[in-house]
Amino acid sequence: MQESVVKDLALAEAGEKRIEWARRHMPVLDRIKEEFEREKPLKGARIVACLHVTVETANLITTLVAGGAEVAVTGSNPLSTQDEVAAALAARGLFVYAFRGENETEYYDCIKKALELKPNVSLDDGADTIAIIHKEHPELAAQMLGGCEETTTGVVRLRAMAEDKALLYPVIAVNDAETKMMFDNRYGTGQSTLHGIMQATNFLFAGKTVVVCGYGWCGRGFAMRAKGLGANVIVIEIEPRKALEA
Ligand SMILES: NC(=O)c1ccc[n+]([C@@H]2O[C@H](COP(=O)([O-])OP(=O)(O)OC[C@H]3O[C@@H](n4cnc5c(N)ncnc54)[C@H](O)[C@@H]3O)[C@@H](O)[C@H]2O)c1
């Protein structure tokens, strides 16, 4: 494996503090970690995690390592990577290839470096690792026990591959879990999208006109929050029942 590629290892201490703060709000994962420490159910698992490199993911990775897995971490979106979190994980000795603002070439290079772990499990948020394994490393596909896919777009891509009989190993569609859609898609994305826009623009939402394209789980959550802040919300939706609901 190549050395980790992160922005600045000196950020590790700040990253650990933020990871610890998040851990205190993730009691279920903490309980699973205790069980994993005793039972080591993931011994022998070599996991490539191509996920948003955030404090929550860091706690997930900690849990996987506690279970005995070897893990290589790469970012699933160059704009969501928290550099201090990447630094903290790298400083613990994990293989981490992620920094905020990667260009397209750097983004795919990071995934390819993570694949040097010769994984037998993939965790994806957007199906990019699975896509690269299928296109460029079919030899890895043969040894894959399975994978997980987090998001709607990734699941759509994978269902198309499965229908074409082109999906070479089984993947759990995490996004199909009702609790995932109800909480992450609706409330999580509803909140974080608004937060992102506010931080980037400093807009006051009251009195603004907001157009939401698609009234699915994320669209509903975002529309609800934008309305709550006093925006005039317009929804565009092609599915008649959802349009009616909007
Ligand atoms: N944390 C995150 O960043 C995060 C989390 C969850 C989902 N997502 C992403 O958000 C997107 C939406 O996810 P979701 O779970 O709400 O999906 P969804 O399937 O529940 O909703 C999508 C909606 O868009 C509508 N739609 C499709 N094409 C349209 C068009 N041309 N015009 C208008 N409406 C159209 C569909 O009818 C559907 O109601 C996906 O790309 C998903 O991957 C991001």
The ligand as an SDF file (V2000), in Angstrom:
LIG
                    3D

 44 48  0  0  0  0  0  0  0  0999 V2000
  -26.2390   13.1430    1.9540 N   0  0  0  0  0  0  0  0  0  0  0  0
  -26.4350   13.3050    0.6640 C   0  0  0  0  0  0  0  0  0  0  0  0
  -25.7500   14.0700    0.0320 O   0  0  0  0  0  0  0  0  0  0  0  0
  -27.5400   12.5600   -0.0100 C   0  0  0  0  0  0  0  0  0  0  0  0
  -28.3170   11.7230    0.7650 C   0  0  0  0  0  0  0  0  0  0  0  0
  -29.3320   11.0390    0.1460 C   0  0  0  0  0  0  0  0  0  0  0  0
  -29.5520   11.1730   -1.2210 C   0  0  0  0  0  0  0  0  0  0  0  0
  -28.7380   11.9790   -1.9570 N   0  0  0  0  0  0  0  0  0  0  0  0
  -28.9580   12.1730   -3.4200 C   0  0  0  0  0  0  0  0  0  0  0  0
  -30.0810   13.0310   -3.6150 O   0  0  0  0  0  0  0  0  0  0  0  0
  -30.7880   12.6760   -4.8050 C   0  0  0  0  0  0  0  0  0  0  0  0
  -32.2690   12.4490   -4.5030 C   0  0  0  0  0  0  0  0  0  0  0  0
  -32.4010   11.3340   -3.6320 O   0  0  0  0  0  0  0  0  0  0  0  0
  -33.8220   10.8910   -3.0750 P   0  0  0  0  0  0  0  0  0  0  0  0
  -33.5610    9.8130   -2.0720 O   0  0  0  0  0  0  0  0  0  0  0  0
  -34.6230   12.0780   -2.6970 O   0  0  0  0  0  0  0  0  0  0  0  0
  -34.4370   10.2110   -4.3950 O   0  0  0  0  0  0  0  0  0  0  0  0
  -35.9760    9.9020   -4.7000 P   0  0  0  0  0  0  0  0  0  0  0  0
  -35.9790    8.8370   -5.7310 O   0  0  0  0  0  0  0  0  0  0  0  0
  -36.7340    9.6690   -3.4220 O   0  0  0  0  0  0  0  0  0  0  0  0
  -36.5150   11.2660   -5.3200 O   0  0  0  0  0  0  0  0  0  0  0  0
  -36.1840   11.7460   -6.5780 C   0  0  0  0  0  0  0  0  0  0  0  0
  -37.4240   12.4480   -7.1360 C   0  0  0  0  0  0  0  0  0  0  0  0
  -37.0820   13.1570   -8.3240 O   0  0  0  0  0  0  0  0  0  0  0  0
  -38.1580   13.0250   -9.2470 C   0  0  0  0  0  0  0  0  0  0  0  0
  -37.6400   13.2910  -10.5930 N   0  0  0  0  0  0  0  0  0  0  0  0
  -36.8640   12.5040  -11.3760 C   0  0  0  0  0  0  0  0  0  0  0  0
  -36.5960   13.1100  -12.5360 N   0  0  0  0  0  0  0  0  0  0  0  0
  -37.1920   14.3280  -12.4890 C   0  0  0  0  0  0  0  0  0  0  0  0
  -37.2810   15.4250  -13.4000 C   0  0  0  0  0  0  0  0  0  0  0  0
  -36.6670   15.3710  -14.5820 N   0  0  0  0  0  0  0  0  0  0  0  0
  -37.9590   16.5180  -13.0330 N   0  0  0  0  0  0  0  0  0  0  0  0
  -38.5690   16.5690  -11.8110 C   0  0  0  0  0  0  0  0  0  0  0  0
  -38.5400   15.5630  -10.9360 N   0  0  0  0  0  0  0  0  0  0  0  0
  -37.8490   14.4580  -11.2460 C   0  0  0  0  0  0  0  0  0  0  0  0
  -38.6330   11.6070   -9.0330 C   0  0  0  0  0  0  0  0  0  0  0  0
  -39.9460   11.4040   -9.5360 O   0  0  0  0  0  0  0  0  0  0  0  0
  -38.5400   11.4790   -7.5070 C   0  0  0  0  0  0  0  0  0  0  0  0
  -39.7380   11.8710   -6.8710 O   0  0  0  0  0  0  0  0  0  0  0  0
  -30.0810   11.4400   -5.3410 C   0  0  0  0  0  0  0  0  0  0  0  0
  -29.1610   11.8790   -6.3160 O   0  0  0  0  0  0  0  0  0  0  0  0
  -29.3500   10.8850   -4.1310 C   0  0  0  0  0  0  0  0  0  0  0  0
  -28.2450   10.1030   -4.4800 O   0  0  0  0  0  0  0  0  0  0  0  0
  -27.7510   12.6840   -1.3580 C   0  0  0  0  0  0  0  0  0  0  0  0
  1  2  1  0
  2  3  2  0
  2  4  1  0
  4  5  1  0
  4 44  2  0
  5  6  2  0
  6  7  1  0
  7  8  2  0
  8  9  1  0
  8 44  1  0
  9 10  1  0
  9 42  1  0
 10 11  1  0
 11 12  1  0
 11 40  1  0
 12 13  1  0
 13 14  1  0
 14 15  2  0
 14 16  1  0
 14 17  1  0
 17 18  1  0
 18 19  2  0
 18 20  1  0
 18 21  1  0
 21 22  1  0
 22 23  1  0
 23 24  1  0
 23 38  1  0
 24 25  1  0
 25 26  1  0
 25 36  1  0
 26 27  1  0
 26 35  1  0
 27 28  2  0
 28 29  1  0
 29 30  1  0
 29 35  2  0
 30 31  1  0
 30 32  2  0
 32 33  1  0
 33 34  2  0
 34 35  1  0
 36 37  1  0
 36 38  1  0
 38 39  1  0
 40 41  1  0
 40 42  1  0
 42 43  1  0
M  CHG  2   8   1  16  -1
M  END
$$$$
